[in-house]
Amino acid sequence: MLTIFNLITLAYSAWGALYQLLFSIAGIFYKPLKMVETKRLRRMAVLIPAYREDAVIVPTVTAALQQDYPQQQYQIVVIADQLQQDTVAQLRQMPIEVIEVAFEKSTKSKSLRQALDVLRGRGYEVAVILDADNGMKSDFLSRVNQSFSAGVRVLQGRRMAKNGQTNFALLDAASEDANNHILCKGHRALGLSARLAGSGMAFDYALFDQTMQHVEAIGGFDKELELRLTKVGETIEYDENTIVFDEKVSQSKQFSRQRSRWLAAQYQYAERFLPDAVVQFLLKGQLDFLNKSLQMTLPPRLVLPFALAFGALVNFVFATDFVLFWALALGFNLLSFALALPKYCFQIQNLKIWRDVPSALWATLKALTQMRVARRQFIHTAHHIA
């Protein structure tokens, strides 16, 4: 029985290590998305769901109005969910649209669906999704417009950290950069869809409206979007030069709450979509949809190297026949991190961030215990930096 358990845990862990290594290597060969110069200026709706985000939403909107894209061609839409009335009043003084919503149980998908209902029929061609703390680089919308002229229908921009005041924020920023390398660059280099990150995203408006009508996610609505879009054959593009700045979590408690929401969504969608993805692959060869579904089964990236190291140690102590396989899987996993993590992680002045890895590991383990709660209710991550 112990041998079977050992083999199963090794197989699952090695699967995660090899998957990460494959796309870490592929990310090296990523070629940036080619932009197309165009005189056509698409009408865009920039949708910003704001749930209790009074601390950051006004500065975010102020910055969003500074795009080098003609103001008459884009509309900032704040979806105000439980914002203070003073904040709403401030927003209404700005050249934007404010849609107030109220739900018994708030989720981002509910807010977006209600906003889409209000905006229907206004002729928007592109929907851009931001978080309430995001800051678009000044050419963000111009680059979105150019990419859509090249035939893109779904685009994930590059999320970059706007804060690095704490080791934890730097560690979270490094995790974001690794995600960009593995799940965006690596996937596009092999012809598969990039991930969706929840913000810094742009969609063909009609496609987004139609797809969101079926999305009822409590958490991780971006993951459900990924799965639904790849199922119908849409490709998710990535452009590393279409940049949005995003606040990274600076404390382990915030990290744990955020990861519990992400992990709950990940495993829930694996249960819902993987069986269908296998069928669609066998019948129609839908590799992109199958890959996205399999991605939902991966072990947590931060936990994996520690699990592999523990497994290798236990098998070494008991001198099992599997010790070499555990050690190889650990080596592959560490190599993937070396390839995917940004160079600043290994610079002398930033080595201090590694001191917080144990805290991040503990926070991730706590998040695994909170997944049941995250499945039932939306867990909000508060933002503080505008």
C-alpha positions in Angstrom: 0.0 0.0 0.0 2.8 2.4 0.9 4.5 1.6 -2.4 1.4 2.5 -4.4 1.0 5.7 -2.4 4.6 6.6 -3.1 4.2 5.9 -6.8 1.0 7.9 -7.1 2.5 11.0 -5.2 5.6 10.7 -7.3 3.7 10.6 -10.6 1.6 13.6 -9.6 4.5 15.6 -8.4 6.7 14.7 -11.4 3.8 15.6 -13.8 3.8 19.1 -12.2 7.6 19.4 -12.5 7.8 18.3 -16.1 4.9 20.5 -17.2 6.6 23.5 -15.6 9.9 22.7 -17.1 8.5 22.2 -20.6 7.0 25.7 -20.7 9.9 27.3 -18.9 12.2 26.1 -21.7 9.6 27.1 -24.3 9.4 30.6 -22.8 13.0 31.3 -23.9 11.9 31.1 -27.5 8.9 33.4 -27.2 8.7 36.1 -29.9 6.8 39.3 -29.1 3.5 39.9 -30.7 3.8 41.9 -33.9 1.9 45.2 -33.9 0.1 46.5 -37.0 -0.1 50.2 -37.6 -3.6 51.2 -38.3 -5.7 54.4 -38.6 -8.8 52.6 -37.3 -9.5 53.5 -33.7 -11.8 51.0 -32.0 -14.3 52.1 -29.4 -13.3 50.6 -26.1 -15.1 50.1 -22.8 -12.6 49.9 -19.9 -14.4 48.0 -17.2 -13.2 48.4 -13.6 -15.1 46.3 -11.0 -14.5 48.0 -7.6 -15.7 46.1 -4.5 -15.0 48.2 -1.4 -12.0 49.8 -3.1 -12.4 53.3 -1.8 -8.7 53.6 -1.0 -7.5 53.3 -4.6 -10.3 53.7 -7.2 -10.2 57.5 -7.6 -6.4 57.6 -8.3 -6.8 54.6 -10.6 -9.5 56.3 -12.7 -7.4 59.6 -12.8 -4.5 57.7 -14.2 -6.7 55.7 -16.6 -7.8 59.0 -18.2 -4.2 59.8 -19.2 -4.0 57.3 -22.1 -2.5 58.4 -25.4 -5.6 57.0 -27.0 -8.2 59.5 -28.1 -10.6 60.1 -25.1 -13.7 60.0 -27.3 -12.8 56.5 -28.3 -12.8 54.9 -24.9 -15.1 55.0 -21.9 -13.9 54.3 -18.3 -16.7 52.4 -16.5 -16.4 51.9 -12.8 -18.7 49.1 -11.4 -19.2 50.4 -7.9 -20.0 47.6 -5.4 -20.3 48.8 -1.8 -18.2 51.9 -2.4 -18.8 54.8 0.1 -21.1 57.5 -1.2 -18.4 60.1 -0.9 -16.3 58.0 -3.3 -19.2 57.5 -5.7 -19.8 61.3 -5.7 -16.1 61.9 -6.5 -16.2 59.5 -9.4 -19.4 61.1 -10.8 -17.5 64.4 -11.1 -15.1 62.7 -13.5 -15.7 62.1 -17.3 -16.5 58.4 -16.7 -19.5 56.2 -16.2 -20.4 54.8 -12.8 -22.6 51.8 -12.5 -23.7 51.0 -9.0 -24.5 47.4 -8.2 -25.7 45.6 -5.1 -25.7 41.8 -4.5 -26.4 39.6 -1.5 -23.1 37.9 -2.3 -20.8 39.9 -4.5 -18.5 38.5 -7.2 -16.6 40.0 -10.0 -18.5 38.0 -12.6 -21.8 39.3 -11.3 -20.6 42.9 -11.5 -19.3 42.5 -15.0 -22.5 40.8 -16.2 -24.6 43.6 -14.8 -22.4 46.3 -16.4 -22.6 44.5 -19.7 -26.4 44.5 -19.5 -26.4 48.3 -18.9 -23.9 49.0 -21.7 -25.5 46.7 -24.3 -26.2 48.3 -27.7 -23.7 51.2 -27.4 -21.4 50.0 -30.1 -18.2 49.1 -28.2 -15.8 47.0 -30.1 -13.3 46.1 -27.3 -13.8 45.3 -23.6 -10.7 46.0 -21.4 -10.8 44.6 -17.9 -8.8 46.2 -15.0 -8.6 45.7 -11.3 -9.4 48.7 -9.1 -5.7 49.1 -8.3 -4.3 48.8 -11.8 -2.5 51.5 -13.7 -2.2 51.1 -17.5 1.0 52.2 -19.2 0.1 55.3 -21.3 0.2 53.3 -24.6 -1.9 50.3 -23.3 -5.0 51.0 -25.3 -3.1 52.0 -28.4 -1.3 48.7 -28.3 -4.5 46.8 -27.7 -6.0 48.6 -30.8 -2.9 47.6 -32.9 -3.1 44.0 -31.8 -6.7 43.8 -32.7 -5.9 45.2 -36.1 -3.6 42.2 -36.4 -6.5 39.8 -35.9 -6.3 39.3 -32.2 -9.7 38.7 -30.4 -8.4 38.0 -26.9 -5.3 39.6 -25.4 -3.6 39.3 -22.1 -1.2 42.2 -21.3 1.8 41.9 -19.1 1.1 42.6 -15.4 4.0 44.2 -13.6 4.4 45.0 -10.0 3.8 48.6 -8.9 5.1 48.1 -5.4 8.1 46.4 -3.9 8.3 47.9 -0.4 8.4 44.5 1.4 10.1 41.2 0.7 6.7 39.6 0.4 5.7 42.1 -2.3 8.9 41.4 -4.2 8.3 37.6 -3.8 4.8 38.0 -5.2 6.1 40.1 -8.1 8.6 37.4 -8.9 5.8 34.9 -8.9 3.9 37.1 -11.4 6.9 37.3 -13.6 7.3 33.5 -13.5 3.6 33.1 -14.5 4.2 35.4 -17.4 7.2 33.3 -18.6 5.6 29.9 -18.1 1.9 30.4 -18.7 2.1 33.2 -21.3 5.5 33.2 -23.2 6.0 29.5 -22.9 2.5 28.6 -24.1 2.5 31.1 -27.0 5.9 29.8 -28.1 4.3 26.4 -28.5 1.2 27.7 -30.2 -1.1 27.3 -27.2 -3.2 30.0 -25.5 -1.7 32.2 -22.9 -3.3 32.4 -19.4 -5.8 35.1 -18.4 -4.7 36.9 -15.3 -8.0 38.6 -14.3 -6.9 42.1 -15.3 -4.9 43.8 -18.0 -7.1 41.8 -20.5 -8.8 42.8 -23.7 -11.6 41.1 -25.6 -13.6 41.4 -28.7 -16.6 43.1 -27.1 -19.3 40.8 -28.5 -17.3 37.7 -27.7 -16.8 38.9 -24.1 -20.4 39.8 -23.6 -21.6 36.4 -25.0 -19.1 34.4 -22.9 -19.7 36.2 -19.7 -23.4 35.4 -19.8 -22.3 31.8 -18.9 -19.7 32.7 -16.3 -20.9 32.4 -12.7 -17.6 32.0 -10.9 -17.4 32.9 -7.2 -13.6 33.2 -7.6 -11.2 32.9 -10.5 -13.6 34.1 -13.2 -10.6 34.5 -15.5 -9.9 30.7 -15.3 -13.5 30.0 -16.4 -13.1 32.4 -19.2 -9.9 30.6 -20.3 -11.7 27.3 -20.4 -14.8 28.5 -22.1 -12.9 30.5 -24.8 -10.5 27.7 -25.7 -13.3 25.2 -25.8 -14.9 27.2 -28.7 -11.5 27.6 -30.4 -10.5 31.1 -29.4 -6.8 31.7 -29.0 -5.6 33.9 -26.1 -2.7 36.0 -27.2 -0.1 37.7 -25.0 1.9 40.8 -25.5 4.7 41.6 -23.0 4.8 45.2 -24.1 1.2 45.9 -23.4 1.7 46.7 -19.7 -0.5 47.2 -16.7 0.9 47.9 -13.2 -0.6 45.8 -10.4 -0.3 45.9 -6.6 1.3 42.8 -5.2 0.3 41.5 -1.8 2.7 42.6 1.0 1.7 40.4 3.9 1.4 36.6 4.4 -2.3 36.9 5.5 -3.2 38.6 2.2 -1.2 36.1 0.3 -3.0 33.2 1.9 -6.5 34.7 1.3 -5.7 35.4 -2.3 -4.2 31.9 -3.0 -7.1 30.2 -1.3 -9.4 31.9 -3.8 -7.2 30.9 -6.7 -6.6 27.3 -5.7 -10.3 26.7 -5.0 -11.2 28.0 -8.5 -8.4 25.9 -10.1 -9.4 22.5 -8.7 -13.1 23.3 -9.0 -12.7 24.0 -12.8 -10.6 20.8 -13.1 -13.5 18.8 -11.9 -16.0 20.6 -14.1 -14.1 20.9 -17.4 -11.5 18.1 -17.6 -13.8 15.2 -18.5 -15.3 17.3 -21.4 -11.9 18.4 -22.5 -10.7 14.8 -22.8 -13.8 14.0 -25.0 -13.3 17.1 -27.1 -9.7 16.3 -27.7 -10.5 12.7 -28.7 -13.3 13.8 -31.0 -12.1 17.1 -32.4 -8.4 17.4 -31.5 -8.9 20.4 -29.2 -5.5 20.4 -27.6 -5.7 24.0 -26.4 -8.8 23.3 -24.3 -7.3 20.0 -23.0 -4.1 21.8 -22.0 -6.1 24.5 -20.1 -8.1 21.8 -18.3 -5.0 19.9 -17.4 -3.4 23.1 -16.1 -6.1 23.2 -13.5 -4.8 19.9 -12.0 -1.3 21.1 -11.4 0.0 21.1 -7.8 0.6 24.6 -6.2 3.9 25.8 -7.7 5.3 27.0 -4.4 4.5 23.8 -2.6 5.9 21.5 -5.3 9.7 21.8 -4.7 9.3 21.3 -1.0 7.1 18.3 -1.6 9.6 16.8 -4.0 12.5 17.5 -1.6 10.6 15.8 1.2 9.7 12.9 -1.0 13.4 12.5 -2.1 14.6 12.6 1.5 12.1 10.0 2.7 12.9 7.7 -0.2 16.6 8.1 0.5 16.2 7.3 4.2 14.2 4.2 3.4 16.4 3.3 0.4 13.5 2.7 -1.9 13.7 2.0 -5.7 12.1 5.4 -6.4 14.7 7.7 -4.8 16.4 8.5 -8.1 13.1 9.5 -9.7 12.2 11.8 -6.8 15.6 13.4 -7.1 15.3 13.8 -10.9 11.9 15.4 -10.5 13.3 17.8 -7.9 16.2 18.7 -10.2 13.8 19.3 -13.1 11.6 21.5 -10.9 14.5 23.6 -9.6 15.8 24.1 -13.2 12.4 25.3 -14.3 12.4 27.9 -11.5 15.9 29.0 -12.6 14.7 29.5 -16.1 11.3 31.2 -15.3 12.2 33.5 -12.4 13.4 37.0 -13.3 17.1 37.8 -13.0 16.5 40.2 -10.1 15.7 37.3 -7.8 19.3 36.2 -8.0 20.9 39.6 -7.6 22.8 40.2 -4.4 20.7 43.2 -3.3 17.5 41.1 -3.7 18.6 37.8 -2.1 16.7 38.9 1.1 13.4 38.0 -0.6 14.3 34.3 -0.2 14.0 34.7 3.5 10.2 35.0 3.1 9.8 31.8 1.1 9.0 29.7 4.2 6.3 32.3 5.2 4.9 32.1 1.6 4.9 28.3 1.8 3.1 28.3 5.1 0.6 30.8 3.7 0.0 28.5 0.7 -0.5 25.5 2.9 -3.1 27.5 4.9 -4.8 28.5 1.7 -5.2 24.8 0.9 -7.2 24.4 4.1 -9.4 27.4 3.3 -10.5 26.3 -0.2 -13.8 25.0 1.0 -14.8 28.5 2.2 -13.4 30.1 -1.0 -15.7 27.8 -3.0 -18.8 29.2 -1.3 -18.0 32.9 -1.0 -15.9 35.5 -2.6 -12.7 36.3 -0.7 -11.7 39.9 -1.3 -8.0 41.0 -1.4 -8.0 44.7 -0.3 -5.7 47.1 -2.2 -4.0 50.1 -0.6 -1.6 51.5 -3.3 -3.0 53.7 -6.0 
